[in-house]
């Protein structure tokens, strides 16, 4: 058997290639949108990808099922409850998919979404103990899938939570303890609230250590898994819809178009967002006025998806050689409106045209403490999730999670100086640059975030 896990740290996303070495027949499960890695590995091992299996309609990334189907002729498969705008094969509970001796067994595991499935992997068709189970967003390592993402679409979180409880206990915890658990996400994903950094576990380990699998009745489970979930990133609803639709395919080999300064300025004047993907310190020291800063080193696509609209034209500013990466990572969440990138290094542009330059105000924790004493009108703005705020906050702070900020800009007063902070200083400069772009006259961000503020106590 060939079993390969692909893990994207920036989206905390795991996908899988499973194949029978003897027959060369393969499937890919929950693929990322840029599919070159799967195609390369399949070609290297002489494999034919026959099926692309989605454990559910994902909300946190745009899946590569259409790209893989186009490249390989593979059939796109979903659970029995799925409906899509493109041809799919519906997999039913208990169905076995033979790749040769390697066999997959479909288990319906609704709860995170109604169509969710898990795939039990047998290295040999008659093995008593499966090699592993691909659990999608039903069971994570240390957590379970959140049941509330479809609430805005009319499906009550409590209803899905009850389905999730039954799926876990009847379909997954019935597997032998030695069965490996391979989820679709790890730590950092907003699809749960306390996912582990580990990327593989076992049913037995999860039975012993996962808080959501501790002995409890269904009603207690519903209460536990529906409370304390992080704010869903703003782009989730868009991706959940887009993954059901026929849409243009991504060519992940095609780089974005280089643009001269005058073209960038024309695009900006026409409404394009200048997205600066450099590190916060470099951005703060000097950038094109009106730019939004989301550093490539962090959760770039997720944070960009929180503060941009998917239909907004985007001009990229990046360190030389990283423009293509910046565009592909946006495409992974379906943000395809990249019109190009600033071809000239931004530092050179700002030296030549200082009239276009802006710098960002940043304050240390000690400076913030002094400002709070001397400037009674100063407003700390906390862009962390509610569970983070509950553990402590700067006195007098206004809490608005980053995913909600774009929709709540009117809640941030423009007649008061604002200092934005988060946990470590990554989300805060994203938020501060957004506020500056949208016209806030006096905004700073806290270097080091709440971690730095806590050292003053």
PLY file of the C-alpha trace (Angstrom):
ply
format ascii 1.0
element vertex 457
property float x
property float y
property float z
element edge 456
property int vertex1
property int vertex2
end_header
0.00 0.00 0.00
1.05 3.55 -0.68
-0.34 5.95 1.91
0.80 9.59 1.81
-0.34 12.46 4.00
0.09 15.99 2.61
-0.02 18.71 5.25
-0.37 22.46 4.62
0.73 24.30 7.76
-0.69 27.63 6.59
-4.23 26.19 6.47
-3.73 23.33 8.97
-5.05 21.09 6.19
-4.29 17.41 5.64
-5.05 15.53 2.43
-4.23 11.98 1.42
-3.20 9.74 -1.46
-4.02 6.05 -1.00
-3.02 3.44 -3.57
-2.46 -0.24 -4.17
1.12 -0.76 -5.32
0.27 -3.92 -7.24
-2.53 -2.50 -9.37
-1.42 1.14 -9.42
-4.98 2.26 -8.66
-5.22 5.30 -6.40
-7.58 7.79 -4.77
-6.94 11.26 -3.40
-8.94 12.40 -0.39
-9.73 16.06 0.45
-7.20 17.59 -1.98
-5.88 21.13 -1.82
-6.65 23.22 -4.88
-3.10 23.28 -6.30
-2.84 19.63 -7.27
0.63 19.42 -8.80
2.01 17.48 -5.82
-0.48 14.65 -6.18
0.08 14.43 -9.92
3.85 14.42 -9.50
3.81 11.68 -6.86
1.31 9.56 -8.77
3.44 9.76 -11.91
6.61 8.88 -9.97
4.98 5.72 -8.59
3.14 4.77 -11.77
-0.29 5.32 -10.23
-3.61 6.16 -11.84
-5.86 8.37 -9.73
-9.34 6.90 -10.23
-11.36 8.78 -7.65
-11.23 12.09 -5.80
-13.11 11.55 -2.54
-14.30 14.49 -0.48
-15.24 13.77 3.13
-17.60 16.78 2.96
-18.02 20.20 1.40
-15.15 22.12 2.94
-15.55 25.68 4.18
-11.95 26.59 5.02
-10.34 26.03 1.63
-11.27 25.56 -2.01
-10.78 21.91 -2.83
-8.93 20.60 -5.88
-11.51 18.02 -6.93
-12.27 19.77 -10.23
-8.58 20.27 -11.02
-7.77 16.60 -10.33
-10.76 15.34 -12.28
-9.71 17.45 -15.28
-6.09 16.26 -15.09
-6.76 12.55 -14.53
-10.34 11.75 -15.52
-11.04 10.73 -11.93
-14.59 10.51 -10.61
-15.48 13.02 -7.90
-17.13 11.34 -4.91
-19.10 12.66 -1.92
-21.37 11.25 0.75
-24.90 10.22 -0.12
-26.47 13.49 1.11
-24.35 15.70 -1.15
-25.64 17.80 -4.04
-23.35 19.66 -6.43
-23.42 21.56 -9.73
-20.96 19.10 -11.31
-21.21 15.31 -11.80
-20.50 13.31 -8.64
-20.67 9.72 -7.46
-22.51 9.41 -4.15
-20.95 6.96 -1.72
-23.27 5.09 0.63
-22.67 3.89 4.16
-20.97 0.50 4.20
-19.79 0.68 0.58
-16.38 -0.86 -0.07
-14.04 0.56 -2.70
-11.42 -1.89 -3.92
-8.13 -0.62 -5.31
-6.79 -4.16 -5.50
-5.97 -5.69 -2.15
-6.12 -2.22 -0.59
-9.74 -1.47 0.27
-11.66 1.55 1.55
-14.88 1.29 3.52
-17.28 4.24 3.54
-18.88 5.21 6.84
-21.52 7.93 6.95
-20.53 10.34 9.74
-22.85 13.37 9.58
-22.49 16.07 12.20
-19.95 18.60 11.02
-22.03 18.67 7.83
-24.96 16.47 6.76
-22.99 14.78 3.96
-19.85 14.04 5.98
-18.24 10.62 5.56
-15.17 8.86 6.94
-13.06 6.31 5.07
-11.73 3.21 6.78
-8.52 2.07 5.08
-7.62 -1.64 4.93
-4.12 -2.52 3.74
-5.48 -5.99 2.95
-9.14 -6.52 2.23
-9.58 -9.22 4.88
-7.61 -7.53 7.70
-9.38 -7.70 11.06
-7.85 -4.37 12.16
-7.91 -1.48 9.66
-4.73 0.37 8.85
-6.47 3.66 9.63
-9.49 5.87 9.18
-9.66 9.19 7.34
-12.06 11.14 9.51
-12.36 14.43 7.60
-13.76 17.05 9.97
-15.74 14.55 12.08
-12.95 13.55 14.47
-9.81 15.56 15.01
-6.85 14.76 17.22
-7.92 16.24 20.54
-11.24 17.57 19.28
-14.25 16.98 17.03
-15.67 18.97 14.14
-17.70 22.05 15.01
-21.42 21.65 14.24
-22.31 25.33 13.98
-20.94 26.41 10.60
-24.23 25.70 8.80
-26.38 27.63 11.28
-26.54 30.62 8.95
-27.84 28.29 6.21
-30.71 27.17 8.40
-29.40 23.94 9.91
-29.43 24.26 13.72
-26.10 23.56 15.42
-27.87 21.42 18.04
-29.30 19.15 15.35
-25.91 18.59 13.75
-24.29 18.12 17.17
-26.68 15.26 17.90
-25.81 13.65 14.58
-22.12 14.14 15.37
-22.49 12.37 18.73
-24.08 9.35 17.06
-21.53 9.28 14.25
-18.63 9.31 16.69
-20.01 6.60 18.92
-21.57 4.30 16.34
-19.24 4.70 13.38
-15.79 5.66 14.67
-15.47 4.52 18.28
-16.66 1.10 17.14
-13.32 0.68 15.31
-10.46 -1.19 17.01
-8.26 0.91 19.29
-5.20 0.29 17.10
-6.83 1.98 14.09
-4.85 5.07 13.13
-6.77 8.34 12.96
-5.98 10.69 10.08
-8.09 13.90 10.20
-8.42 16.67 7.62
-7.11 19.39 9.96
-4.71 20.09 12.80
-3.90 22.85 15.28
-4.78 26.34 14.14
-7.83 25.37 12.12
-11.04 27.24 12.89
-12.99 24.01 12.21
-12.62 23.12 15.92
-11.52 24.76 19.14
-8.57 22.77 20.53
-7.00 20.66 17.82
-3.66 18.99 18.52
-0.44 19.74 16.69
-0.14 16.00 16.01
-1.18 14.82 12.55
-1.91 11.19 13.38
-3.29 9.35 16.40
-5.26 6.18 17.10
-8.85 5.44 18.03
-7.65 4.16 21.40
-5.62 7.28 22.18
-8.55 9.51 21.24
-10.92 7.44 23.34
-8.64 8.08 26.34
-7.62 11.70 25.80
-10.12 13.57 23.61
-12.40 15.73 25.80
-15.33 15.29 23.43
-15.11 11.49 23.60
-15.17 11.28 27.40
-18.15 9.34 28.76
-21.19 11.64 28.62
-24.74 11.61 27.41
-25.85 13.17 24.15
-27.22 16.36 25.69
-23.99 17.05 27.58
-22.03 16.49 24.38
-24.25 18.93 22.49
-23.65 21.61 25.12
-19.89 21.09 25.14
-19.29 21.14 21.39
-21.59 24.06 20.62
-20.01 26.47 23.10
-16.72 28.33 22.90
-16.12 27.89 19.17
-13.85 30.50 17.54
-15.33 33.09 15.22
-15.60 31.54 11.77
-13.34 33.27 9.24
-15.26 35.61 6.97
-14.55 33.62 3.80
-15.92 30.29 5.09
-19.43 30.79 3.72
-18.00 31.71 0.32
-15.81 28.60 0.14
-18.60 26.30 1.33
-20.74 27.54 -1.57
-17.89 27.58 -4.08
-16.98 23.96 -3.39
-20.43 22.92 -4.63
-20.14 24.92 -7.84
-18.63 24.42 -11.25
-15.91 27.08 -11.43
-12.76 28.06 -13.33
-9.79 25.75 -12.78
-6.51 26.82 -11.20
-3.26 26.51 -13.11
-0.83 26.57 -10.23
2.15 26.84 -12.60
1.05 30.21 -13.97
2.72 33.12 -12.12
0.94 36.44 -11.57
1.59 39.30 -14.00
4.33 41.84 -13.17
3.02 45.42 -13.05
4.89 48.69 -13.20
4.16 51.36 -10.62
1.87 53.41 -12.83
-0.31 50.37 -13.55
-0.46 49.58 -9.84
-1.58 53.13 -9.10
-4.25 52.94 -11.80
-5.50 49.64 -10.37
-5.51 51.07 -6.85
-7.46 54.13 -7.99
-9.99 51.80 -9.62
-10.57 49.99 -6.33
-7.98 47.22 -6.23
-6.60 46.31 -2.82
-2.82 46.46 -2.48
-1.99 43.39 -0.39
1.47 43.62 1.12
2.72 40.15 2.05
5.97 41.25 3.69
6.77 40.85 7.35
5.07 43.32 9.75
8.29 45.12 10.67
9.16 45.75 7.03
5.60 46.86 6.28
5.51 49.21 9.27
8.78 50.83 8.22
7.37 51.84 4.85
4.65 50.76 2.43
2.41 52.07 -0.30
-0.25 54.14 1.42
-3.53 52.29 1.74
-2.00 48.81 1.66
-3.23 45.94 3.81
-0.52 43.85 5.47
-0.88 40.07 5.74
2.49 38.36 6.11
3.24 35.22 4.10
5.00 33.72 7.11
1.74 33.18 9.00
-1.82 32.13 8.27
-1.72 34.30 5.20
-4.71 33.00 3.24
-6.97 32.76 6.30
-6.21 36.28 7.51
-6.44 37.72 3.99
-9.80 36.00 3.64
-10.94 37.76 6.79
-10.25 41.27 5.55
-10.67 41.04 1.76
-13.69 40.17 -0.35
-13.30 37.29 -2.82
-14.46 39.52 -5.70
-12.00 42.36 -4.96
-9.14 42.87 -7.43
-5.80 42.42 -5.65
-2.35 43.79 -6.42
0.39 41.95 -4.57
3.49 43.39 -2.95
5.91 40.69 -1.84
9.57 40.03 -1.25
11.21 39.28 -4.62
10.58 35.71 -5.72
7.56 35.13 -3.48
4.86 36.67 -5.66
3.79 33.34 -7.16
3.49 31.76 -3.70
1.38 34.70 -2.54
-1.02 34.27 -5.46
-1.33 30.47 -5.14
-2.04 30.68 -1.44
-4.87 33.11 -2.09
-6.19 30.76 -4.77
-6.32 27.98 -2.18
-9.29 29.79 -0.62
-10.77 30.77 -3.97
-9.53 34.37 -4.04
-8.67 34.45 -7.73
-8.82 38.16 -8.56
-5.06 38.80 -8.44
-4.39 41.24 -11.26
-0.62 41.17 -10.77
2.23 42.24 -8.53
4.43 45.29 -8.13
7.46 44.34 -10.21
9.83 46.90 -8.69
10.94 46.33 -5.08
8.70 48.47 -2.89
11.70 49.98 -1.10
12.98 51.37 -4.40
9.53 52.71 -5.23
9.25 54.55 -1.93
12.73 56.08 -2.26
11.83 57.37 -5.70
8.28 58.41 -4.78
8.19 59.35 -1.08
4.81 60.96 -1.71
3.34 57.44 -1.99
4.85 56.20 1.26
3.20 55.54 4.59
4.52 54.14 7.86
2.60 52.30 10.56
2.39 53.36 14.17
3.38 50.56 16.54
3.59 50.72 20.32
5.20 48.51 22.95
3.34 47.18 25.96
5.03 49.75 28.19
4.07 52.55 25.83
0.47 51.34 25.76
0.35 51.34 29.55
1.63 54.91 29.60
-0.84 55.99 26.93
-3.76 54.50 28.83
-2.80 56.67 31.79
-2.24 59.87 29.80
-4.83 59.56 27.01
-8.24 58.75 28.52
-9.87 58.65 25.09
-7.53 55.92 23.79
-9.40 52.73 22.82
-7.70 49.32 22.90
-9.22 47.08 20.20
-8.98 43.33 20.87
-9.20 41.25 17.67
-8.79 37.86 19.35
-11.46 35.16 19.54
-13.92 35.20 22.48
-12.23 32.25 24.20
-8.93 34.15 24.16
-10.55 37.32 25.51
-12.06 35.30 28.37
-8.56 34.52 29.65
-7.69 38.19 30.12
-7.74 41.49 28.24
-6.36 45.03 28.29
-8.61 47.20 30.50
-11.34 48.97 28.57
-10.77 47.03 25.37
-13.42 46.72 22.68
-13.55 43.07 21.54
-14.13 42.48 17.82
-12.71 39.19 16.47
-10.70 39.70 13.30
-13.18 37.68 11.16
-15.92 40.16 12.14
-13.96 43.39 11.78
-14.77 44.16 8.14
-18.49 43.89 8.86
-18.16 45.94 12.06
-15.92 48.81 10.98
-18.64 51.25 12.03
-18.26 50.00 15.62
-14.71 51.38 15.78
-14.93 55.11 16.57
-12.91 57.39 14.34
-12.78 60.25 16.88
-10.59 58.29 19.31
-7.05 56.94 18.95
-7.09 53.15 18.66
-4.45 50.57 19.57
-5.16 47.14 18.10
-3.86 44.01 19.77
-4.12 40.22 19.48
-2.25 37.33 21.10
1.20 37.87 19.63
1.02 40.80 17.19
0.23 38.99 13.94
-3.51 39.62 13.59
-3.24 43.11 15.06
-1.22 44.62 12.22
-3.61 43.03 9.73
-6.48 44.77 11.52
-4.60 48.04 11.98
-3.68 48.20 8.28
-7.33 47.53 7.36
-8.50 50.35 9.63
-5.92 52.71 8.16
-6.95 51.77 4.61
-10.60 52.43 5.38
-9.86 55.89 6.74
-9.23 55.63 10.48
-7.07 58.66 11.29
-5.19 57.40 14.35
-4.51 53.68 14.64
-1.56 51.73 16.05
-0.90 48.10 16.85
0.65 46.50 19.93
3.98 44.83 19.23
3.99 41.38 20.82
0.28 41.48 21.58
-1.29 40.18 24.78
1.80 38.08 25.44
3.86 41.26 25.78
1.15 43.03 27.79
1.01 40.13 30.26
4.68 40.60 31.12
3.88 43.99 32.68
1.84 42.41 35.47
0 1
1 2
2 3
3 4
4 5
5 6
6 7
7 8
8 9
9 10
10 11
11 12
12 13
13 14
14 15
15 16
16 17
17 18
18 19
19 20
20 21
21 22
22 23
23 24
24 25
25 26
26 27
27 28
28 29
29 30
30 31
31 32
32 33
33 34
34 35
35 36
36 37
37 38
38 39
39 40
40 41
41 42
42 43
43 44
44 45
45 46
46 47
47 48
48 49
49 50
50 51
51 52
52 53
53 54
54 55
55 56
56 57
57 58
58 59
59 60
60 61
61 62
62 63
63 64
64 65
65 66
66 67
67 68
68 69
69 70
70 71
71 72
72 73
73 74
74 75
75 76
76 77
77 78
78 79
79 80
80 81
81 82
82 83
83 84
84 85
85 86
86 87
87 88
88 89
89 90
90 91
91 92
92 93
93 94
94 95
95 96
96 97
97 98
98 99
99 100
100 101
101 102
102 103
103 104
104 105
105 106
106 107
107 108
108 109
109 110
110 111
111 112
112 113
113 114
114 115
115 116
116 117
117 118
118 119
119 120
120 121
121 122
122 123
123 124
124 125
125 126
126 127
127 128
128 129
129 130
130 131
131 132
132 133
133 134
134 135
135 136
136 137
137 138
138 139
139 140
140 141
141 142
142 143
143 144
144 145
145 146
146 147
147 148
148 149
149 150
150 151
151 152
152 153
153 154
154 155
155 156
156 157
157 158
158 159
159 160
160 161
161 162
162 163
163 164
164 165
165 166
166 167
167 168
168 169
169 170
170 171
171 172
172 173
173 174
174 175
175 176
176 177
177 178
178 179
179 180
180 181
181 182
182 183
183 184
184 185
185 186
186 187
187 188
188 189
189 190
190 191
191 192
192 193
193 194
194 195
195 196
196 197
197 198
198 199
199 200
200 201
201 202
202 203
203 204
204 205
205 206
206 207
207 208
208 209
209 210
210 211
211 212
212 213
213 214
214 215
215 216
216 217
217 218
218 219
219 220
220 221
221 222
222 223
223 224
224 225
225 226
226 227
227 228
228 229
229 230
230 231
231 232
232 233
233 234
234 235
235 236
236 237
237 238
238 239
239 240
240 241
241 242
242 243
243 244
244 245
245 246
246 247
247 248
248 249
249 250
250 251
251 252
252 253
253 254
254 255
255 256
256 257
257 258
258 259
259 260
260 261
261 262
262 263
263 264
264 265
265 266
266 267
267 268
268 269
269 270
270 271
271 272
272 273
273 274
274 275
275 276
276 277
277 278
278 279
279 280
280 281
281 282
282 283
283 284
284 285
285 286
286 287
287 288
288 289
289 290
290 291
291 292
292 293
293 294
294 295
295 296
296 297
297 298
298 299
299 300
300 301
301 302
302 303
303 304
304 305
305 306
306 307
307 308
308 309
309 310
310 311
311 312
312 313
313 314
314 315
315 316
316 317
317 318
318 319
319 320
320 321
321 322
322 323
323 324
324 325
325 326
326 327
327 328
328 329
329 330
330 331
331 332
332 333
333 334
334 335
335 336
336 337
337 338
338 339
339 340
340 341
341 342
342 343
343 344
344 345
345 346
346 347
347 348
348 349
349 350
350 351
351 352
352 353
353 354
354 355
355 356
356 357
357 358
358 359
359 360
360 361
361 362
362 363
363 364
364 365
365 366
366 367
367 368
368 369
369 370
370 371
371 372
372 373
373 374
374 375
375 376
376 377
377 378
378 379
379 380
380 381
381 382
382 383
383 384
384 385
385 386
386 387
387 388
388 389
389 390
390 391
391 392
392 393
393 394
394 395
395 396
396 397
397 398
398 399
399 400
400 401
401 402
402 403
403 404
404 405
405 406
406 407
407 408
408 409
409 410
410 411
411 412
412 413
413 414
414 415
415 416
416 417
417 418
418 419
419 420
420 421
421 422
422 423
423 424
424 425
425 426
426 427
427 428
428 429
429 430
430 431
431 432
432 433
433 434
434 435
435 436
436 437
437 438
438 439
439 440
440 441
441 442
442 443
443 444
444 445
445 446
446 447
447 448
448 449
449 450
450 451
451 452
452 453
453 454
454 455
455 456
